[in-house]
Amino acid sequence: MTKPLELGLDTFGDVTKDAAGTPLPHAQVIRNVVDEAVLADELGIDFIGLGEHHRSDFAISAPDVALAAIAARTKRIHLGSAVTVLSSDDPIRVFQRFATLDAISGGRAEVILGRGSFTESFPLFGFDLQSYEELFEEKLDLFAALLSQKPVTWEGKLRPPLRDQLVYPPVEHGTLKTWIGVGGSPKSVVRAAHYDLPLMLAIIGGDPARFAPYVELYHRALKEFGRTPKPIGVHSPGYVAETDEQAREELWTDYKTMRDRIGKERGWPPMGRDEFVSEADHGSLYVGSPETVARKIAATAKTLGIARFQLKYSAGPLPHEKLMRSIELYGRKVAPMVREMVG
């Protein structure tokens, strides 16, 4: 019997605004994220993921610390990163932090490892962007070796070797659930299969069906490496309100603010309303009434054969109160409808 589709939520701790339109302090945003996760737990949502960033518009730079606070106030929701930027971190410390989170939460910790789509962590922690690919490949190789929880003997080019080294604390039961976050690189898809790890696809624009070749590549690579099938997940942005019109009107201005701020850094033109509507109608923006969002998630789940869908529910300065209402609708209405639609 197949497991039911898991429904999760992701946030980067986007710096939100108060009723007067003033940005909230980072500390308050972090406290609000904890409250958002507690609500998600109460509603039976399966997973909450916190992204790691090191810039002024996102409040969360240490997801595992915030997740530990969430663990202390929740009972069943699984807790993970979205993503942990492994390239600019130490694999042993990442493993130790999430193994500690796993202990605090009673076995609910997960980690999604990625290279990240932002580069601020590289100069911050003294890493050369010219080594972007090499850093991730070597650090992932070490992290994968740690998952066995046996003495590790390992050697690479970028750090001293290990000889029969155990890492503490061990994960209490089984192994630490570890995903590889992928934004659209075939090489990254094959890498996930090589290390026998689940695949999390970040689909933030365009028709989700265009990722079907990556799903096929992942399954084919797993088979060629002699691996058993592994879960595939999707992370995409969205927002739920009582009606389609309300959802689009409430999201539009703040979504554009976030999109244009990032786009200016990357040389993208400002987002027009037509592009926003097109993404909502045909792309990877899951915005609308509970029925509309549920139908769209179910269609993606069926098209790509995924085991989990994670909605990135925060969007720039979109206020905390609206995020809480969106989470409530997602948990109470969207999730049951999606599960019924996909069987």
Buried (B, 14 or more C-beta within 10 A) or exposed (E): EEEEBBBBBBBBBBBBBEEEEEBBEBEBBBBBBBBBBBBBBBBEBBBBBBBBBBBEBBBBBEBBBBBBBBBEEBEEBBBBBBBBBBBBBBBBEBBBBBBBBBBBBEEBBBBBBBBBBBBBBBEEEEBEEEBBEBBBBBBBBBBBBBBEBEEBEBEBEEBEEBEEEEBEEBBEEEEBBBBBBBBBEEEBBBBBBBBBBBBBBBBBBBBBEEBEEBBEBBBEBBEEEEBEEBBBBBBBBBBBBEEBEBBBEBBBEBBBBBBBEBBEEEEEEEBEEEBBBEBBEEBBBBBBBBEBBBBBBBBBBEBBEBBBBBBBBBBBBBBBEBBBBBBBBBBEBBBBBBBEBBE
